[in-house]
Amino acid sequence: MPLRRTLEDRMLFPLATGISVGLGAAAGLGLAAGGYAYAAMWPGSQIFGRALIAPPRPGELALTFDDSPNPVWTPRLLDILASHDVRATFFMVGSHAQAEPELVRRVVAAGHLIGNHSWSHANLALAAPSRVREELLRTSETLEQIAGVPVKFFRPPFGARRPDVLRTARRLGMVPVLWNAMTSDWKEPSTEKIVQRLTHMIDRLERQGHAANIVLHDGSHLDRGAHRGPSVAAAGQLIARYKDTHRFVTLGAWS
Ligand SMILES: [Zn+2]
């Protein structure tokens, strides 16, 4: 589907510094609609409002899992995290959570943090403000009702945002969150390639003095039970690689 393809490209690739400088200048002058959409998808951009990415604390790693929960793969992931005594952050799609309340409770009971990833995984940069509020509010209310804990973090689907999307999240008591380490794990069959790419990013961020906010997908917004074997295995390998030298944290440690 061309739209999805474009969204994926914007999520993953436009991270070069040169682009960010150019974008900032262009944004100040007022961008054409196409440029606006581009900037709205760019994870490193703060021109659409501030969002949590990662603090200047090399050595800290936050594993975050998007499009959760998945009835097949989230339980396996929980087993891996438990075996290493590592806590992570799960950004849940509200409609998935409603279908898997026991699994949501299991995630929270294991000490992990849950966040809001919208109700339907819509592209909120293109949605009416009333729809944005509905997507966020319904998800937070559902998660809080199921799990009995407040929802304090929001990650926009596809990283797509506008100032009012982030403002709405803040008004609902949430910190907007982006990321600084992601690869196309949702379509990559090789665990080794996922690990290799993320390791490269994590090590580079560390050299630059930053913690890593790592995205993997234990679910899919298109298919609640989607195969996520490589992503889940990659999480285990990353933990094994870094656990003796780094500290794994939830986003609660950064906000
Ligand atoms: Zn997502």
Boltz pocket constraint, residues with backbone or C-beta under 6 A from the ligand:
constraints:
  - pocket:
      binder: B
      contacts: [[A, 66], [A, 67], [A, 117], [A, 121], [A, 156], [A, 157], [A, 158], [A, 221]]
      max_distance: 6.0
